[in-house]
Amino acid sequence: MELHELDLNLLVVFDQLRVERRVSKVAENLGLSQPAVSNSLAKLRKLFGDELFLRTPKGMEPTPYADQLAESVGYALAMIHSGVNQRTSFDPKSATRSFTIGMTDIGEIYFLPRLMQELARTAPGISVSTVHNTAINLKDEMEGGHVDLAVGLLPQLAAGFVRRRLFRQRYVCAFRKGHALDKGRITLREFTAAEHLVVVAAGTGHGKADELMERAGITRRVKLRVPHFIAVGQLLRDSDLVATLPERLAESVAAPSVSGLRAFDLHRPPRQPARPSGTTPNRARSSAEPDHGLVRPTRYRVVDGACCASRMPA
């Protein structure tokens, strides 16, 4: 197929159908009638020799061939959009838009206070909304422009997204001041004998620490399991429980109420554990959008080297 045989507007309809999955929604987004969208889909089916999207109770589901085309089409449209809009500037001082950020409760505890302080100083008209990475289909929401960027351990966003490493960190033990382990070096025997609080953070990547300990044959006495990190500080302050936490989160919750943080080597050499790193994925098409400059110029002050970028509207 040659480019002169292809109507670019058909690819815009294709990309919107892949994201929205409903003809009515695509028509609304593009300012077209529903018959016009259906007619474009018919042309696409003839052009590619594939149904591309099938009607189901859940909406228009892409065929395997449509899934195969999706990333290339989305990337190509993004580059075109970036090229024709690159002269537009973004002034954070006068901007008044809202950004939606996908993150876990760890992100809300660690990143949000720093981000809001920086926005108050450099972009006072900007507002922020957060959504939990695990509560939505993050990939689809970002591709659809409903989420501008995401922060966390997000291996599902490897392809088709710009990813920047924020930092590398250890995992540490956290417990209340005056705990039996609030001393010098903690031995493996003492660690396994303690009563543990475990956060079952499904879909966040932080379960890797638990997997590493299990593979190394380290068995803990798990006294309490919780689904999130928000209450960890309170629980540790009022009990003799021990928690294995990402170091930066531990520092955030270790206010006067929780102290005595002790770094603990989960795998003594030669089985040294890999250190998970945080990243900020954003849709590949976003890097040239004017709003991309919202945090980039101050990234080293905001979140220890994070580069936060916004998505490009479809």
LOMAR-949432 format. One line per 2 residues: number of its first residue (from 1); their letters; for each residue y, x, z of N, C-alpha, C, O. Coordinates in steps of 0.02 Angstrom, whole numbers, plus 50000, padded with zeros to 5 digits. Layout:
% residues N
NUM) a) Y X Z Y X Z Y X Z Y X Z; ... $
% end
This chain:
% residues 314
1) me) 49940 50042 50000 50000 50000 50000 50063 50044 50000 50068 50091 50040; 50110 50029 49956 50172 50066 49952 50227 50029 49990 50224 49967 49997 $
3) lh) 50277 50066 50014 50330 50035 50054 50370 49983 50015 50392 49933 50044; 50379 49993 49950 50418 49944 49912 50382 49877 49906 50412 49827 49887 $
5) el) 50318 49877 49923 50280 49814 49921 50286 49775 49986 50261 49719 49991; 50319 49804 50035 50319 49775 50102 50389 49753 50122 50438 49790 50115 $
7) dl) 50393 49692 50148 50455 49665 50175 50459 49684 50249 50416 49663 50288; 50509 49724 50267 50515 49747 50336 50518 49689 50386 50493 49696 50442 $
9) nl) 50548 49633 50366 50553 49576 50412 50484 49549 50431 50476 49521 50485; 50436 49558 50387 50367 49536 50403 50340 49576 50461 50304 49549 50504 $
11) lv) 50355 49641 50462 50332 49683 50517 50365 49664 50583 50335 49670 50637; 50428 49643 50579 50462 49619 50640 50426 49558 50667 50416 49552 50728 $
13) vf) 50407 49512 50623 50369 49452 50644 50302 49473 50674 50281 49447 50725; 50268 49521 50641 50204 49546 50666 50212 49573 50737 50172 49557 50781 $
15) dq) 50262 49615 50747 50272 49646 50812 50287 49594 50866 50262 49598 50922; 50327 49544 50849 50343 49491 50897 50281 49449 50913 50271 49430 50971 $
17) lr) 50241 49434 50863 50180 49395 50876 50132 49433 50921 50099 49404 50964; 50128 49499 50911 50084 49539 50953 50105 49537 51026 50063 49539 51071 $
19) ve) 50170 49534 51037 50197 49534 51106 50196 49464 51136 50172 49455 51192; 50222 49415 51100 50232 49348 51128 50170 49304 51123 50159 49262 51167 $
21) rr) 50131 49313 51071 50068 49275 51061 50079 49201 51046 50030 49163 51045; 50141 49179 51036 50155 49109 51021 50207 49105 50966 50259 49137 50968 $
23) vs) 50190 49063 50914 50235 49056 50857 50302 49028 50879 50354 49050 50855; 50302 48979 50924 50364 48948 50947 50410 48998 50981 50470 48997 50970 $
25) kv) 50381 49043 51021 50421 49093 51056 50450 49144 51007 50507 49165 51014; 50409 49164 50959 50433 49212 50908 50490 49181 50869 50541 49214 50856 $
27) ae) 50483 49118 50850 50536 49084 50813 50600 49082 50853 50655 49093 50826; 50595 49068 50918 50653 49067 50962 50686 49136 50966 50747 49142 50962 $
29) nl) 50645 49189 50975 50671 49257 50981 50708 49280 50919 50759 49313 50923; 50681 49261 50860 50708 49286 50797 50757 49238 50764 50786 49254 50711 $
31) gl) 50768 49180 50795 50814 49132 50765 50788 49101 50701 50827 49086 50656; 50722 49092 50698 50690 49062 50639 50659 48995 50657 50652 48978 50716 $
33) sq) 50639 48958 50607 50601 48897 50619 50527 48916 50627 50506 48969 50604; 50488 48873 50659 50417 48887 50667 50382 48890 50599 50339 48933 50589 $
35) pa) 50398 48845 50552 50367 48851 50485 50382 48918 50452 50339 48945 50416; 50442 48945 50464 50460 49010 50434 50416 49065 50463 50395 49110 50427 $
37) vs) 50404 49062 50528 50361 49112 50559 50289 49105 50534 50256 49155 50519; 50265 49043 50528 50197 49031 50502 50191 49056 50431 50140 49083 50412 $
39) ns) 50243 49046 50391 50243 49069 50322 50241 49145 50319 50207 49174 50276; 50278 49178 50365 50276 49252 50367 50207 49277 50387 50183 49327 50360 $
41) la) 50175 49242 50433 50107 49261 50453 50059 49254 50394 50015 49297 50385; 50067 49201 50355 50024 49192 50297 50033 49249 50247 49984 49273 50218 $
43) kl) 50095 49271 50237 50108 49328 50192 50077 49392 50219 50048 49432 50182; 50082 49402 50286 50052 49461 50316 49976 49462 50308 49946 49513 50294 $
45) rk) 49945 49403 50318 49872 49399 50310 49850 49416 50239 49800 49451 50229; 49889 49393 50190 49873 49408 50120 49884 49481 50105 49845 49513 50070 $
47) lf) 49938 49508 50133 49956 49578 50121 49904 49626 50148 49885 49675 50115; 49880 49612 50210 49833 49658 50243 49760 49638 50234 49716 49676 50253 $
49) gd) 49747 49579 50206 49679 49558 50196 49642 49547 50262 49582 49561 50267; 49678 49521 50312 49648 49510 50378 49685 49451 50410 49743 49439 50396 $
51) el) 49649 49415 50453 49680 49358 50488 49736 49381 50535 49784 49343 50547; 49730 49441 50562 49780 49472 50606 49787 49437 50674 49781 49469 50726 $
53) fl) 49799 49371 50673 49806 49334 50736 49766 49269 50731 49771 49232 50682; 49727 49255 50784 49685 49195 50785 49710 49147 50839 49727 49169 50894 $
55) rt) 49711 49084 50823 49733 49034 50872 49680 49023 50925 49622 49010 50909; 49699 49028 50988 49655 49016 51044 49693 48975 51096 49754 48969 51091 $
57) pk) 49658 48948 51147 49694 48911 51200 49746 48954 51235 49793 48927 51265; 49738 49020 51233 49785 49065 51267 49842 49088 51221 49885 49127 51242 $
59) gm) 49841 49065 51158 49892 49086 51111 49862 49123 51052 49802 49118 51040; 49903 49158 51015 49881 49194 50956 49853 49262 50976 49890 49307 50994 $
61) ep) 49788 49268 50973 49755 49330 50993 49748 49377 50933 49725 49356 50880; 49768 49441 50940 49763 49488 50884 49691 49505 50868 49649 49510 50913 $
63) tp) 49677 49516 50805 49611 49539 50784 49607 49614 50798 49658 49646 50811; 49547 49644 50795 49541 49716 50804 49585 49755 50755 49613 49808 50772 $
65) ya) 49591 49730 50694 49633 49765 50644 49707 49761 50664 49744 49809 50655; 49728 49704 50691 49797 49697 50714 49811 49745 50772 49865 49775 50775 $
67) dq) 49763 49751 50817 49771 49799 50872 49777 49870 50845 49815 49911 50872; 49740 49884 50792 49743 49951 50762 49812 49964 50732 49837 50020 50736 $
69) la) 49841 49913 50702 49907 49921 50670 49964 49922 50721 50017 49951 50708; 49953 49891 50779 50007 49876 50825 50049 49936 50845 50110 49934 50841 $
71) es) 50016 49990 50866 50054 50047 50892 50097 50079 50837 50155 50096 50849; 50069 50087 50777 50106 50118 50723 50165 50075 50701 50219 50100 50688 $
73) vg) 50154 50010 50697 50208 49965 50677 50263 49965 50729 50322 49969 50713; 50244 49960 50794 50294 49960 50847 50334 50025 50848 50395 50023 50857 $
75) ya) 50300 50081 50838 50335 50145 50838 50382 50151 50779 50439 50174 50786; 50360 50129 50719 50401 50133 50659 50464 50090 50667 50519 50112 50649 $
77) la) 50456 50029 50693 50514 49985 50703 50562 50015 50754 50623 50009 50747; 50534 50047 50805 50576 50078 50856 50619 50134 50827 50678 50139 50842 $
79) mi) 50588 50175 50785 50626 50229 50755 50681 50204 50709 50736 50232 50707; 50667 50151 50672 50719 50122 50629 50775 50094 50672 50834 50105 50657 $
81) hs) 50757 50057 50725 50807 50028 50769 50850 50083 50801 50911 50076 50806; 50818 50137 50821 50855 50192 50852 50903 50224 50802 50960 50239 50819 $
83) gv) 50879 50233 50741 50920 50266 50691 50982 50228 50673 51035 50258 50663; 50978 50161 50670 51036 50122 50649 51082 50106 50707 51137 50079 50696 $
85) nq) 51061 50121 50769 51102 50106 50827 51124 50167 50866 51152 50160 50921; 51112 50227 50839 51123 50287 50879 51197 50302 50892 51211 50342 50937 $
87) rt) 51244 50271 50856 51314 50285 50868 51342 50246 50928 51395 50262 50954; 51305 50196 50949 51328 50156 51005 51325 50197 51069 51277 50233 51080 $
89) sf) 51376 50192 51110 51378 50231 51173 51366 50185 51233 51374 50124 51229; 51346 50216 51287 51334 50179 51349 51377 50209 51404 51373 50269 51418 $
91) dp) 51418 50167 51434 51462 50189 51487 51437 50159 51553 51450 50100 51565; 51403 50198 51596 51376 50170 51658 51430 50142 51704 51416 50095 51742 $
93) ks) 51489 50168 51702 51542 50146 51746 51562 50073 51733 51579 50036 51779; 51559 50053 51669 51581 49986 51651 51523 49939 51634 51534 49879 51625 $
95) at) 51462 49965 51629 51404 49924 51611 51389 49872 51664 51399 49884 51724; 51367 49813 51642 51353 49759 51689 51284 49729 51680 51270 49675 51706 $
97) rs) 51240 49762 51645 51175 49733 51630 51126 49743 51688 51140 49778 51736; 51068 49710 51682 51015 49715 51732 50955 49750 51703 50938 49740 51644 $
99) ft) 50923 49792 51743 50862 49827 51722 50803 49803 51764 50811 49790 51824; 50746 49796 51733 50684 49778 51768 50638 49838 51770 50623 49867 51718 $
101) ig) 50617 49856 51830 50576 49916 51839 50508 49897 51869 50505 49861 51918; 50455 49921 51838 50388 49911 51865 50372 49967 51912 50378 50026 51894 $
103) mt) 50350 49951 51973 50331 50002 52021 50286 49971 52074 50279 49910 52078; 50255 50013 52113 50214 49991 52169 50256 49986 52231 50316 50001 52230 $
105) di) 50226 49966 52286 50263 49964 52349 50283 50034 52370 50334 50043 52404; 50244 50085 52350 50265 50154 52364 50331 50169 52330 50376 50199 52359 $
107) ge) 50337 50148 52267 50398 50158 52231 50457 50124 52264 50512 50151 52267; 50446 50063 52288 50500 50026 52321 50522 50061 52385 50581 50061 52403 $
109) iy) 50474 50090 52420 50491 50124 52483 50526 50190 52470 50575 50207 52503; 50501 50228 52421 50526 50296 52411 50584 50300 52361 50635 50332 52375 $
111) fl) 50576 50266 52303 50625 50275 52250 50686 50229 52257 50743 50251 52246; 50675 50166 52274 50729 50117 52271 50791 50137 52313 50847 50131 52288 $
113) pr) 50782 50158 52375 50843 50177 52413 50884 50230 52378 50945 50227 52377; 50851 50281 52350 50886 50335 52316 50919 50309 52252 50976 50327 52236 $
115) lm) 50883 50267 52215 50910 50241 52153 50971 50197 52166 51021 50203 52131; 50967 50154 52216 51023 50109 52230 51084 50147 52255 51141 50128 52239 $
117) qe) 51074 50199 52292 51130 50241 52314 51165 50273 52254 51226 50275 52250; 51125 50298 52207 51153 50330 52148 51189 50279 52103 51242 50294 52076 $
119) la) 51160 50220 52095 51192 50169 52054 51258 50147 52085 51307 50135 52049; 51260 50141 52151 51322 50121 52184 51378 50172 52169 51436 50154 52166 $
121) rt) 51358 50234 52160 51407 50287 52148 51427 50293 52074 51485 50303 52058; 51377 50286 52029 51390 50301 51959 51391 50240 51913 51421 50242 51859 $
123) ap) 51358 50186 51933 51353 50126 51890 51355 50063 51933 51304 50029 51938; 51412 50048 51963 51415 49993 52012 51402 49924 51983 51386 49878 52020 $
125) gi) 51408 49916 51917 51396 49850 51887 51324 49838 51868 51307 49783 51846; 51282 49888 51875 51211 49881 51857 51172 49849 51914 51182 49866 51973 $
127) sv) 51128 49802 51897 51083 49773 51947 51011 49788 51927 50997 49802 51869; 50967 49785 51976 50897 49804 51966 50851 49751 51993 50862 49723 52047 $
129) st) 50798 49736 51956 50744 49693 51979 50680 49733 51975 50671 49774 51930; 50635 49723 52022 50571 49758 52019 50513 49708 52013 50517 49652 52037 $
131) vh) 50461 49730 51980 50399 49693 51977 50343 49741 51995 50347 49801 51980; 50291 49716 52026 50235 49759 52045 50192 49775 51984 50173 49730 51946 $
133) nt) 50178 49839 51975 50139 49861 51918 50072 49826 51912 50048 49814 51857; 50041 49810 51969 49974 49782 51968 49973 49707 51964 49920 49677 51956 $
135) ai) 50031 49675 51968 50034 49602 51968 50044 49573 51898 50039 49512 51888; 50057 49616 51849 50070 49594 51781 50031 49638 51732 50005 49690 51751 $
137) nl) 50027 49616 51669 50002 49659 51616 50059 49704 51596 50099 49687 51552; 50064 49762 51628 50122 49805 51621 50134 49827 51550 50191 49829 51526 $
139) kd) 50080 49844 51515 50087 49868 51446 50120 49815 51402 50166 49829 51365; 50095 49753 51406 50123 49700 51365 50195 49683 51386 50237 49670 51343 $
141) em) 50208 49684 51451 50275 49667 51475 50326 49719 51453 50383 49702 51437; 50306 49783 51451 50352 49835 51428 50361 49831 51353 50417 49839 51328 $
143) eg) 50307 49819 51316 50313 49814 51244 50354 49753 51224 50388 49754 51173; 50351 49701 51264 50390 49641 51250 50462 49644 51272 50500 49598 51260 $
145) gh) 50480 49699 51305 50549 49707 51327 50565 49672 51392 50623 49667 51411; 50513 49647 51427 50525 49612 51490 50531 49661 51549 50561 49645 51600 $
147) vd) 50501 49720 51541 50506 49773 51591 50534 49834 51555 50508 49854 51503; 50586 49864 51583 50621 49919 51549 50587 49986 51560 50584 50026 51513 $
149) la) 50563 49999 51619 50527 50061 51632 50481 50052 51691 50486 50003 51728; 50436 50099 51701 50388 50095 51756 50383 50163 51790 50391 50215 51758 $
151) vg) 50369 50161 51854 50362 50222 51894 50296 50220 51930 50279 50169 51960; 50258 50274 51928 50196 50276 51966 50142 50314 51929 50154 50347 51878 $
153) ll) 50081 50310 51956 50022 50338 51924 49995 50285 51877 49962 50238 51899; 50009 50292 51812 49997 50238 51765 49960 50263 51703 49989 50267 51649 $
155) pq) 49896 50280 51710 49858 50307 51653 49852 50257 51595 49840 50277 51539; 49859 50191 51608 49852 50141 51556 49910 50143 51506 49907 50110 51454 $
157) la) 49963 50180 51522 50021 50184 51478 50025 50251 51442 50079 50274 51426; 49968 50281 51429 49968 50348 51398 49991 50346 51325 50031 50388 51305 $
159) ag) 49966 50298 51286 49980 50297 51215 50039 50250 51200 50042 50194 51226; 50085 50274 51158 50140 50232 51137 50198 50228 51185 50244 50189 51174 $
161) fv) 50197 50268 51237 50251 50269 51286 50274 50340 51299 50234 50387 51297; 50338 50348 51311 50365 50413 51331 50353 50421 51406 50371 50377 51445 $
163) rr) 50322 50476 51425 50305 50487 51495 50338 50552 51519 50335 50603 51483; 50367 50551 51578 50398 50611 51608 50370 50621 51678 50368 50574 51717 $
165) rl) 50348 50681 51692 50324 50696 51760 50384 50700 51808 50433 50733 51793; 50378 50667 51863 50430 50669 51914 50420 50727 51962 50466 50764 51976 $
167) fr) 50358 50734 51986 50344 50786 52035 50269 50789 52046 50232 50746 52022; 50247 50840 52080 50177 50844 52104 50180 50843 52180 50228 50868 52210 $
169) qr) 50129 50814 52210 50130 50809 52283 50060 50813 52312 50010 50801 52278; 50058 50829 52375 49995 50831 52412 49984 50763 52446 50027 50720 52446 $
171) yv) 49924 50756 52473 49911 50700 52519 49908 50730 52589 49883 50785 52600; 49934 50692 52637 49936 50716 52706 49909 50663 52752 49903 50604 52734 $
173) ca) 49893 50684 52813 49874 50637 52865 49936 50616 52903 49980 50657 52917; 49940 50553 52919 49996 50528 52959 49969 50490 53019 49919 50455 53014 $
175) fr) 50001 50499 53076 49981 50465 53138 50040 50465 53185 50089 50500 53174; 50035 50427 53238 50090 50419 53285 50101 50483 53326 50055 50524 53334 $
177) kg) 50161 50489 53350 50177 50545 53395 50136 50537 53459 50131 50482 53486; 50106 50591 53482 50065 50589 53542 49992 50574 53528 49952 50569 53574 $
179) ha) 49974 50566 53466 49904 50555 53446 49863 50616 53464 49889 50671 53470; 49798 50606 53473 49754 50662 53491 49755 50717 53438 49741 50775 53454 $
181) ld) 49772 50699 53376 49775 50749 53323 49844 50780 53316 49855 50823 53272; 49891 50759 53358 49960 50785 53355 49962 50853 53389 49986 50861 53445 $
183) kg) 49935 50902 53352 49930 50970 53379 49936 51019 53322 49975 51007 53275; 49900 51072 53323 49902 51120 53269 49858 51099 53212 49862 51043 53188 $
185) ri) 49816 51144 53190 49772 51131 53132 49720 51077 53149 49692 51076 53204; 49708 51033 53101 49657 50981 53109 49593 51005 53074 49595 51025 53016 $
187) tl) 49537 51001 53109 49474 51020 53079 49444 50961 53041 49463 50903 53053; 49397 50976 52997 49363 50923 52960 49325 50877 53007 49323 50816 52997 $
189) re) 49295 50905 53059 49259 50864 53108 49306 50815 53143 49289 50757 53152; 49365 50839 53161 49414 50795 53194 49439 50741 53147 49449 50684 53166 $
191) ft) 49448 50760 53084 49473 50713 53034 49423 50656 53024 49442 50598 53022; 49359 50673 53017 49308 50622 53004 49293 50581 53066 49272 50523 53061 $
193) aa) 49304 50609 53125 49290 50573 53187 49345 50522 53204 49332 50475 53241; 49405 50531 53177 49460 50486 53192 49449 50418 53159 49410 50411 53112 $
195) eh) 49483 50367 53185 49481 50300 53156 49534 50295 53102 49593 50311 53114; 49514 50273 53042 49558 50277 52984 49583 50209 52960 49548 50159 52963 $
197) lv) 49645 50211 52938 49676 50156 52901 49674 50175 52827 49699 50228 52809; 49644 50132 52785 49638 50147 52714 49675 50093 52674 49667 50034 52686 $
199) vv) 49717 50116 52628 49752 50070 52584 49713 50064 52519 49704 50114 52484; 49691 50004 52504 49653 49993 52443 49703 49971 52389 49713 49911 52378 $
201) aa) 49733 50020 52358 49787 50006 52308 49757 50005 52239 49765 50053 52200; 49722 49952 52222 49688 49947 52158 49737 49952 52100 49790 49921 52101 $
203) gt) 49718 49991 52050 49757 49995 51989 49817 50041 51993 49856 50044 51945; 49826 50078 52048 49885 50121 52054 49869 50194 52044 49916 50234 52035 $
205) gh) 49807 50214 52046 49790 50285 52039 49783 50319 52106 49755 50374 52109; 49807 50288 52160 49803 50321 52225 49733 50318 52255 49720 50351 52306 $
207) gk) 49688 50279 52225 49619 50279 52247 49583 50344 52232 49528 50356 52256; 49615 50387 52191 49584 50451 52173 49572 50495 52235 49522 50531 52238 $
209) ad) 49617 50491 52283 49608 50531 52344 49544 50510 52380 49507 50552 52404; 49533 50445 52384 49472 50419 52416 49409 50441 52376 49359 50460 52405 $
211) el) 49415 50438 52309 49358 50459 52268 49342 50533 52278 49284 50552 52281; 49394 50575 52282 49383 50647 52292 49348 50661 52358 49303 50702 52362 $
213) me) 49370 50626 52410 49337 50636 52475 49265 50613 52474 49221 50645 52502; 49253 50557 52440 49184 50532 52435 49139 50581 52398 49083 50593 52418 $
215) ra) 49165 50609 52343 49126 50657 52305 49111 50720 52346 49059 50751 52337; 49157 50738 52390 49148 50798 52430 49105 50784 52491 49092 50830 52531 $
217) gi) 49081 50722 52499 49038 50705 52555 49076 50695 52620 49046 50699 52674; 49141 50683 52616 49181 50671 52676 49179 50597 52693 49205 50556 52656 $
219) tr) 49148 50581 52748 49140 50511 52769 49187 50496 52827 49184 50528 52879; 49231 50447 52818 49279 50429 52870 49257 50366 52906 49220 50324 52879 $
221) rv) 49280 50359 52968 49268 50298 53006 49326 50250 52991 49379 50252 53022; 49315 50207 52942 49368 50162 52920 49371 50102 52967 49324 50062 52971 $
223) kl) 49426 50096 53002 49436 50042 53050 49474 49983 53019 49464 49926 53039; 49518 49998 52971 49560 49946 52941 49574 49961 52868 49590 50018 52850 $
225) rv) 49567 49910 52826 49586 49915 52756 49641 49864 52742 49637 49807 52762; 49693 49887 52706 49747 49842 52687 49761 49851 52613 49745 49904 52585 $
227) ph) 49791 49801 52580 49800 49805 52507 49865 49837 52485 49878 49842 52425; 49908 49859 52531 49972 49888 52512 49996 49937 52565 49967 49942 52619 $
229) fi) 50049 49974 52549 50073 50027 52593 50131 50005 52638 50150 50041 52683; 50158 49946 52627 50219 49926 52661 50213 49927 52737 50259 49948 52771 $
231) av) 50156 49904 52763 50149 49898 52835 50120 49960 52869 50108 49961 52929; 50108 50013 52830 50074 50072 52857 50111 50102 52916 50081 50118 52967 $
233) gq) 50177 50111 52910 50215 50142 52964 50209 50104 53029 50199 50134 53082; 50215 50038 53026 50210 49997 53087 50140 50001 53117 50133 50006 53177 $
235) ll) 50090 49999 53074 50020 50001 53098 50005 50068 53132 49971 50070 53183; 50030 50123 53104 50017 50188 53134 50055 50196 53200 50029 50225 53247 $
237) rd) 50115 50170 53202 50155 50177 53263 50122 50142 53323 50126 50166 53379; 50088 50086 53310 50061 50045 53364 49986 50052 53374 49955 50009 53404 $
239) sd) 49957 50106 53349 49884 50115 53355 49867 50189 53355 49911 50232 53349; 49802 50203 53361 49778 50272 53356 49748 50285 53287 49709 50332 53279 $
241) lv) 49765 50244 53239 49738 50253 53172 49769 50313 53137 49824 50335 53153; 49732 50339 53088 49754 50395 53046 49752 50370 52974 49706 50335 52954 $
243) at) 49803 50388 52935 49805 50368 52864 49815 50429 52821 49852 50475 52839; 49782 50430 52763 49792 50483 52714 49839 50455 52661 49822 50408 52625 $
245) lp) 49899 50485 52656 49953 50457 52615 49981 50509 52568 49977 50569 52582; 50011 50486 52512 50051 50532 52472 50106 50561 52515 50137 50525 52554 $
247) er) 50119 50625 52509 50164 50660 52554 50234 50630 52556 50263 50624 52610; 50261 50612 52499 50329 50586 52498 50334 50517 52530 50384 50500 52562 $
249) la) 50282 50477 52522 50281 50413 52558 50277 50425 52632 50312 50393 52671; 50235 50472 52654 50228 50487 52725 50294 50509 52754 50312 50490 52810 $
251) es) 50332 50549 52717 50397 50571 52742 50445 50512 52749 50487 50511 52794; 50438 50463 52704 50483 50405 52706 50468 50360 52766 50514 50334 52797 $
253) va) 50404 50351 52782 50387 50307 52837 50388 50343 52904 50385 50311 52957; 50393 50410 52902 50393 50449 52964 50463 50453 52993 50489 50508 53004 $
255) ap) 50492 50396 53006 50555 50393 53042 50539 50408 53115 50484 50430 53129; 50585 50397 53162 50569 50412 53231 50506 50376 53256 50475 50398 53305 $
257) sv) 50487 50321 53222 50429 50283 53247 50363 50317 53232 50316 50310 53271; 50358 50354 53176 50295 50386 53157 50310 50459 53145 50346 50476 53098 $
259) sg) 50282 50503 53186 50294 50574 53177 50229 50611 53183 50176 50581 53189; 50233 50677 53181 50173 50718 53186 50134 50720 53122 50072 50722 53124 $
261) lr) 50167 50720 53064 50131 50726 53001 50097 50793 52998 50126 50845 53015; 50035 50793 52975 49998 50855 52969 49967 50858 52899 49929 50813 52881 $
263) af) 49982 50909 52861 49949 50918 52797 49876 50934 52808 49859 50972 52853; 49833 50903 52767 49761 50915 52776 49730 50928 52708 49735 50885 52664 $
265) dl) 49698 50984 52700 49667 51003 52637 49604 50961 52628 49553 50975 52660; 49606 50911 52585 49549 50865 52577 49487 50900 52550 49431 50882 52567 $
267) hr) 49498 50951 52510 49442 50990 52483 49458 51063 52494 49502 51091 52461; 49423 51092 52539 49435 51163 52552 49409 51203 52493 49359 51183 52463 $
269) pp) 49441 51259 52473 49419 51298 52416 49344 51313 52421 49319 51325 52476; 49306 51312 52363 49335 51311 52296 49344 51241 52268 49359 51235 52208 $
271) rq) 49336 51188 52306 49342 51120 52280 49411 51093 52294 49418 51041 52328; 49461 51126 52269 49530 51105 52280 49545 51042 52240 49530 51041 52180 $
273) pa) 49573 50990 52270 49586 50928 52233 49646 50934 52187 49694 50970 52202; 49642 50899 52131 49701 50895 52088 49754 50853 52123 49737 50805 52159 $
275) rp) 49816 50871 52113 49870 50833 52144 49896 50781 52096 49923 50798 52043; 49888 50717 52112 49916 50666 52068 49991 50674 52062 50024 50694 52110 $
277) sg) 50017 50659 52004 50089 50665 51994 50117 50598 51973 50083 50558 51941; 50179 50585 51991 50211 50523 51972 50242 50531 51903 50265 50585 51885 $
279) tt) 50242 50477 51863 50274 50480 51798 50316 50417 51789 50306 50366 51823; 50363 50420 51742 50401 50361 51723 50389 50348 51650 50423 50376 51607 $
281) pn) 50340 50305 51634 50329 50289 51563 50381 50239 51540 50403 50196 51578; 50401 50244 51477 50441 50193 51446 50420 50188 51373 50391 50236 51346 $
283) ra) 50432 50132 51343 50410 50122 51275 50438 50177 51230 50496 50195 51237; 50396 50204 51185 50417 50260 51143 50480 50244 51104 50520 50288 51089 $
285) rs) 50489 50181 51087 50547 50162 51047 50612 50163 51086 50665 50150 51058; 50609 50178 51151 50668 50169 51192 50713 50230 51198 50771 50222 51218 $
287) sa) 50690 50289 51182 50726 50349 51204 50794 50357 51173 50835 50394 51201; 50809 50324 51118 50874 50333 51088 50921 50275 51101 50978 50275 51077 $
289) ep) 50900 50225 51139 50944 50169 51153 51002 50191 51198 50992 50235 51240; 51060 50164 51189 51117 50185 51231 51103 50181 51305 51122 50226 51342 $
291) dh) 51070 50128 51328 51057 50121 51400 51010 50174 51426 51002 50181 51487; 50979 50212 51381 50935 50266 51403 50973 50316 51446 50942 50352 51486 $
293) gl) 51038 50318 51439 51078 50366 51478 51094 50343 51548 51130 50377 51583; 51069 50286 51568 51086 50259 51634 51073 50308 51690 51116 50319 51733 $
295) vr) 51013 50337 51690 50995 50381 51746 50985 50453 51723 50987 50499 51764; 50975 50463 51659 50959 50531 51635 51009 50584 51658 50987 50636 51682 $
297) pt) 51075 50573 51653 51121 50626 51673 51117 50645 51746 51140 50699 51766; 51088 50601 51788 51087 50615 51860 51015 50619 51885 51003 50611 51945 $
299) ry) 50968 50630 51841 50898 50624 51861 50878 50673 51915 50835 50658 51956; 50908 50731 51917 50888 50780 51966 50914 50763 52036 50887 50786 52086 $
301) rv) 50965 50721 52038 50991 50702 52104 50958 50638 52129 50954 50626 52189; 50934 50597 52082 50909 50531 52103 50840 50535 52134 50830 50516 52191 $
303) vd) 50792 50559 52095 50723 50558 52119 50688 50623 52103 50635 50623 52071; 50717 50677 52124 50684 50742 52118 50659 50757 52047 50601 50777 52039 $
305) ga) 50701 50749 51998 50682 50768 51931 50657 50711 51889 50633 50723 51833; 50660 50649 51912 50636 50594 51872 50682 50582 51813 50743 50588 51819 $
307) cc) 50653 50565 51757 50692 50545 51699 50676 50472 51686 50622 50456 51662; 50722 50428 51700 50711 50356 51691 50742 50334 51626 50802 50346 51615 $
309) as) 50705 50302 51582 50731 50279 51518 50720 50205 51510 50672 50178 51538; 50764 50173 51473 50757 50101 51462 50720 50087 51398 50716 50130 51354 $
311) rm) 50694 50027 51391 50658 50009 51330 50708 49988 51276 50765 49972 51290; 50683 49988 51215 50723 49967 51158 50707 49894 51143 50649 49879 51133 $
313) pa) 50756 49849 51141 50741 49779 51124 50706 49775 51058 50723 49812 51011; 50657 49730 51053 50620 49723 50990 50664 49691 50937 50641 49681 50880 $
% end
